[in-house]
Amino acid sequence: MIGEKVQGEELNRWLEGIAAFNATPGEGITRGVYTPEFQDARRYVKNVMIAMGLEVSEDCLGNIFGVYPGTDPDAAPVWTGSHIDTVPGGGKYDGLAGVFAGLEGVAAMIRAGVRPKRPISVNVYAGEEMSRFGVCCIGSRALSGRLSAADLKDHADPDGMRLYDKLKELGYNPDDFDQEFPLKTKVHGSLELHIEQNDKLEKAGVPVGVVTGICAPTNLRCRVTGVQSHAGGTSMTDRRDAYMAAAEMSLALERLAQTSASAYITATVGEMRLTPGAANVIPGRAEFSVDVRSVDGDDKTELVELWRDEVRAIAGRRDVDVDLTPLNDDAPLTCDPHFGDVIRDQADALNIPHMDLISGPYHDSLMLGDLMPAAMVFIPCKDGISHDRKEAIDLDDLVKGTAVLAESLYQIANE
């Protein structure tokens, strides 16, 4: 079987090799999109692909495609892969495991001396993590049509550098955007391997998860404006405290998520900024981020609207002004049922235990699902920790997940 040809030593060597491209040695992996470390890591992956004999190309955003040709050159390809950028101080496996599992799956086919009917493309999608340009999933969002040429000039980093200008600086030629995006050619489907970023697989002692749905985020920015005044000179009854209003709004958001009947929904306030931010001053302004995710788009919309009503009521009671700015509203993905069945069948054939899961985090597959059938394979991560230097996996789990991925890719590529 192809899965028996998967080599853990090679997977580990690749993962350790790319970890060297890091802006924060000793403090986790920091590899932001379009940074020097990101550019070096791209060259590393392309060199691996070239050494394997894959046909390597890239587009004007820096998405990389390493193609293992099929026996039918006219057949729509099957895609796999993930991303190589990280959050600040992140781990070595988020995204990276999926890129190298895809490459090792193809390497296993080469060792087995088999070639499927359809080409298999191992892809590296540019900028999956939220970037300094205020947008995530840059490469896959463009492929799906959720990012436009105009967006490249609208998104800028805190120093005013536009995404468009950064791409020009790096030689990517963003003026070709409309010719390349959204994707103009048909793809048969996509399979992505990823670490779970939760602890359900680890607790169950199961090495492979079959993802049935991917939650999508709605993000908003909330600004609450009250009256800045002296912490001692203003009585509790006379205050128009922007922070306390924001805190009550945040707790209302938590309560709505906790009491939702949705199959999987989360609500997070991850950032709060107070003005003026002094210990003896009642804040006159509070700005905070809101992240609501669900596997069901209707449930997510309902929660956001219920929270809007609560925000207005709280603002009225506390005599503060509030402004809600929508940032994005992505649709969740139901993973392709047929691909899910293929993954389960191949895991069974390899005698590898598996279980179905919902993905709370989003992935490039969320965007790709607009274009093609898409599914995901999860492997456990220790204690469910991700986006942190403590992120860790058992190499044996990655080998098993890669074996399932390889067999599934081969089956789907022969359809």
C-alpha positions in Angstrom: 0.0 0.0 0.0 1.1 3.6 -0.6 0.6 4.5 3.0 3.3 2.0 4.0 5.8 4.0 2.0 5.5 7.1 4.2 8.7 8.0 5.9 8.5 9.7 9.3 12.2 10.6 9.2 11.8 12.6 6.0 8.7 14.4 7.4 10.6 15.3 10.5 13.7 16.4 8.5 11.6 18.8 6.4 9.7 20.2 9.4 13.0 20.8 11.3 14.6 22.3 8.2 11.9 24.9 7.6 11.8 25.9 11.3 15.2 27.6 10.8 13.5 30.4 9.0 12.3 32.3 12.1 12.3 35.9 13.3 12.2 34.9 17.0 14.7 32.1 17.7 14.1 30.6 21.2 10.7 32.3 21.5 8.6 30.2 19.1 8.3 30.5 15.4 7.5 33.9 13.9 7.2 33.8 10.1 4.8 36.5 8.9 3.6 36.5 5.3 5.9 38.4 2.9 8.7 38.8 5.5 12.3 37.8 4.8 11.7 34.6 6.8 8.6 33.8 4.7 10.6 34.3 1.5 13.4 32.0 2.7 10.8 29.4 3.7 9.2 29.6 0.3 12.5 28.9 -1.4 13.1 25.9 1.0 9.7 24.3 0.0 10.3 24.9 -3.7 13.7 23.3 -3.5 12.1 20.2 -1.9 9.6 20.1 -4.7 12.2 20.4 -7.4 14.3 17.7 -5.8 11.2 15.4 -5.9 10.8 16.1 -9.6 7.5 18.0 -9.3 6.5 20.7 -11.8 6.8 23.9 -9.7 5.0 27.2 -10.4 3.7 30.2 -8.5 1.2 33.0 -9.0 1.3 36.8 -8.4 0.4 36.4 -4.7 3.1 33.8 -4.0 0.9 30.7 -3.9 3.2 27.8 -4.8 2.0 24.7 -6.8 4.1 21.5 -7.0 2.4 19.2 -9.4 2.9 15.4 -9.7 1.6 14.8 -13.2 -1.2 12.2 -13.8 -1.6 9.8 -16.6 -4.4 11.9 -18.1 -3.0 15.4 -18.8 -6.5 16.7 -19.4 -8.0 15.5 -16.1 -8.8 18.1 -13.5 -6.2 17.9 -10.7 -6.6 17.1 -7.0 -5.1 19.6 -4.6 -3.5 19.2 -1.2 -1.3 21.4 1.0 -1.6 24.2 3.5 0.4 27.2 4.6 3.9 28.1 5.9 3.3 31.4 7.6 2.8 31.5 11.4 1.4 33.7 14.1 4.0 35.6 16.2 5.7 33.1 18.6 3.8 30.2 17.1 4.6 26.5 16.7 6.3 24.2 14.1 3.2 22.3 12.9 0.3 24.6 12.2 0.1 24.6 8.4 3.5 23.1 8.0 2.3 19.6 8.8 -0.2 19.8 5.9 2.4 21.0 3.4 4.9 18.3 4.1 2.3 15.6 4.6 1.1 16.4 1.0 4.7 16.2 -0.3 5.4 13.0 1.6 2.2 11.5 0.3 3.4 12.2 -3.2 6.8 10.9 -2.3 5.2 7.7 -1.1 3.5 7.3 -4.5 6.8 7.8 -6.3 8.4 5.1 -4.1 5.5 2.8 -4.8 5.9 3.4 -8.5 2.3 4.5 -9.0 0.9 7.5 -10.8 -2.8 8.3 -10.6 -5.0 9.4 -13.5 -5.4 13.0 -12.3 -2.5 15.3 -11.5 -1.9 15.9 -7.7 -0.8 19.5 -6.8 0.8 20.1 -3.4 0.1 23.7 -2.7 1.5 26.3 -0.3 -1.1 29.1 0.2 0.2 32.5 1.0 -0.7 34.2 4.2 -3.3 32.0 5.9 -2.8 33.6 9.3 -4.2 37.1 10.0 -1.5 39.3 8.6 -0.2 42.8 9.3 -2.2 43.9 6.3 -5.4 43.1 8.1 -6.5 40.1 6.0 -6.1 36.4 6.4 -6.0 33.5 3.9 -4.6 35.9 1.3 -3.8 33.2 -1.3 -6.8 30.9 -0.9 -9.1 33.9 -0.5 -8.0 35.2 -3.9 -8.3 31.8 -5.6 -11.9 31.6 -4.4 -12.8 35.1 -5.4 -13.2 36.5 -1.9 -10.3 38.9 -2.4 -10.2 41.5 -5.2 -7.5 43.5 -6.9 -8.9 46.6 -5.2 -8.5 44.9 -1.8 -4.7 44.8 -2.4 -4.7 48.6 -2.4 -7.1 48.9 0.5 -5.3 46.6 2.9 -2.2 48.3 4.5 0.0 47.5 7.5 0.3 49.9 10.5 3.1 51.8 8.8 0.9 52.5 5.7 2.6 49.9 3.4 -0.2 48.7 1.1 -0.4 45.0 0.3 -0.2 45.9 -3.3 3.0 47.8 -2.8 4.6 45.0 -0.8 3.8 42.5 -3.5 5.4 44.9 -6.1 8.5 45.3 -3.9 8.9 41.5 -3.7 8.5 41.1 -7.5 5.1 39.3 -7.5 3.5 41.5 -10.1 0.1 42.1 -8.5 -1.1 43.8 -11.7 -1.7 40.3 -13.0 -4.3 39.7 -10.3 -7.4 39.8 -12.5 -5.9 37.5 -15.0 -5.1 34.9 -12.3 -8.0 35.2 -9.8 -10.4 33.8 -9.1 -9.1 30.5 -10.3 -10.0 30.0 -14.0 -9.5 26.2 -14.2 -11.5 23.3 -12.8 -10.1 21.4 -9.8 -11.6 18.0 -8.9 -11.2 18.5 -5.2 -9.0 19.4 -2.3 -7.8 17.4 0.8 -5.8 19.2 3.5 -4.1 17.7 6.5 -3.8 19.8 9.7 -3.2 19.6 13.4 -6.5 19.6 15.3 -5.8 22.7 17.5 -8.0 21.1 20.1 -7.7 18.0 22.3 -10.6 15.8 21.3 -8.4 13.4 19.3 -5.8 13.2 22.0 -8.4 12.6 24.8 -10.0 9.9 22.7 -6.7 8.3 21.8 -7.5 8.4 18.1 -4.8 9.4 15.6 -7.0 10.6 12.7 -9.9 13.0 12.6 -12.3 13.3 9.6 -13.5 16.9 9.4 -17.2 17.2 8.6 -17.5 21.0 8.8 -15.3 24.1 9.2 -16.5 27.1 11.2 -16.2 30.5 9.7 -15.7 33.9 11.5 -17.7 37.0 11.6 -15.4 39.8 12.9 -16.4 43.2 14.1 -14.8 46.2 15.8 -16.8 47.8 18.6 -16.0 51.3 19.8 -17.7 52.5 23.0 -17.5 56.3 23.8 -18.4 57.5 27.3 -17.0 60.4 29.4 -13.4 60.5 30.6 -13.2 61.7 34.2 -11.3 61.4 37.5 -11.4 58.0 39.2 -11.9 59.5 42.6 -13.8 62.6 41.8 -16.7 61.0 39.9 -19.2 59.0 42.0 -20.3 55.6 40.8 -23.8 56.9 39.9 -22.4 59.8 37.8 -20.1 57.7 35.7 -20.4 57.1 31.9 -17.6 54.5 31.9 -16.7 53.2 28.5 -14.8 50.2 29.7 -17.5 49.0 32.1 -20.1 49.2 29.3 -17.7 47.3 27.0 -17.2 44.7 29.7 -20.9 44.2 30.1 -21.2 43.9 26.3 -18.4 41.3 26.3 -20.1 39.2 28.9 -23.4 39.4 27.0 -21.6 38.0 24.0 -20.2 35.1 26.1 -23.6 34.3 27.5 -25.2 34.2 24.1 -22.6 31.8 22.8 -22.8 29.6 25.9 -26.6 29.3 25.6 -26.7 28.9 21.8 -28.2 25.6 20.5 -25.8 25.6 17.6 -23.7 22.4 17.0 -20.5 24.4 17.4 -20.3 28.1 18.0 -17.7 30.4 19.8 -17.5 34.1 20.6 -14.3 35.9 21.6 -13.2 39.3 22.6 -9.5 39.0 22.0 -8.3 42.6 22.1 -9.4 45.6 24.2 -7.9 49.1 24.1 -8.8 51.8 26.6 -8.4 55.6 26.3 -6.5 57.2 28.0 -5.3 54.0 29.7 -4.3 55.5 33.1 -5.0 53.9 36.5 -6.7 56.9 38.0 -8.8 57.9 35.0 -12.2 56.5 34.0 -11.9 55.5 30.4 -13.6 57.7 27.9 -13.3 55.2 25.1 -13.0 51.5 24.8 -12.4 49.6 21.5 -12.5 45.9 21.3 -12.5 43.1 18.8 -15.3 40.6 18.3 -14.9 37.2 16.7 -17.9 34.9 16.3 -17.6 31.5 14.7 -20.0 28.8 13.9 -20.4 25.7 11.7 -23.8 27.0 10.8 -24.2 30.4 9.0 -27.7 31.0 10.2 -26.8 30.3 13.8 -23.9 32.7 13.5 -26.1 35.5 12.0 -28.7 35.0 14.7 -26.1 35.3 17.5 -24.6 38.5 16.1 -28.0 40.1 15.7 -29.1 39.2 19.2 -25.8 40.6 20.5 -26.4 43.9 18.5 -29.7 44.2 20.4 -28.0 43.7 23.7 -25.3 46.2 22.9 -27.9 48.9 22.1 -29.7 48.2 25.3 -26.5 48.3 27.4 -25.4 51.6 25.7 -28.8 53.1 26.6 -28.7 52.0 30.2 -25.2 53.3 30.7 -25.6 56.5 28.6 -22.7 55.8 26.2 -22.4 55.8 22.5 -21.5 52.7 20.5 -20.3 52.1 17.0 -20.1 48.6 15.5 -17.9 48.2 12.4 -18.2 44.9 10.5 -14.9 43.6 9.2 -15.8 40.3 7.5 -18.5 37.7 7.5 -17.3 34.4 6.0 -19.6 31.5 5.3 -18.9 28.1 7.0 -18.1 25.0 5.0 -19.7 21.6 5.1 -17.0 19.2 4.0 -17.6 17.0 1.0 -19.4 13.8 2.2 -17.9 11.6 -0.5 -14.4 12.7 0.3 -15.1 12.1 3.9 -16.2 8.5 3.1 -13.0 8.0 1.1 -10.9 9.1 4.1 -12.8 6.8 6.5 -12.4 3.9 4.1 -8.7 4.4 3.6 -8.2 4.7 7.4 -10.1 1.5 7.9 -8.0 -0.2 5.2 -4.8 0.8 7.0 -6.3 -0.2 10.4 -6.0 3.4 11.7 -8.7 4.5 14.1 -10.6 7.7 13.2 -13.4 9.9 14.4 -15.5 12.7 12.9 -14.8 16.3 14.1 -15.9 19.8 13.5 -13.1 22.4 13.0 -13.5 25.5 15.1 -10.5 27.2 13.5 -10.8 28.1 9.9 -8.3 26.9 7.3 -7.5 27.5 3.6 -9.9 24.7 2.9 -12.8 27.0 4.0 -12.0 29.3 1.1 -11.3 26.5 -1.4 -14.7 25.0 -0.7 -16.2 27.8 -2.7 -14.5 26.4 -5.8 -14.4 22.6 -5.4 -15.3 19.7 -3.1 -13.1 20.0 0.0 -12.3 17.9 3.0 -9.7 17.7 5.8 -7.8 15.2 7.8 -6.8 16.1 11.4 -4.1 14.7 13.6 -3.8 15.3 17.4 -1.7 18.0 18.9 -0.5 17.7 22.5 -2.9 19.2 25.0 -4.8 20.8 22.2 -2.2 23.7 22.2 -1.6 25.6 19.0 -0.5 29.1 18.0 2.1 28.8 20.7 5.7 27.7 21.0 4.4 24.7 23.1 2.6 23.3 20.0 3.7 19.6 19.7 2.7 16.4 17.9 3.6 12.7 18.0 5.5 12.0 14.8 3.7 8.6 14.7 0.4 10.4 14.5 1.7 12.5 11.6 2.9 9.4 9.8 -0.5 7.7 10.2 -2.4 10.9 9.1 0.0 11.2 6.1 -0.6 7.5 5.2 -4.4 8.1 5.2 -4.0 11.3 3.2 -1.8 9.6 0.6 -4.2 6.7 0.1 -7.2 9.1 -0.1 -5.4 11.4 -2.6 -4.6 8.4 -4.8 -8.2 7.1 -4.7 -9.7 10.5 -5.5 -7.1 11.2 -8.1 -8.2 8.0 -9.9 -11.9 9.0 -10.0 
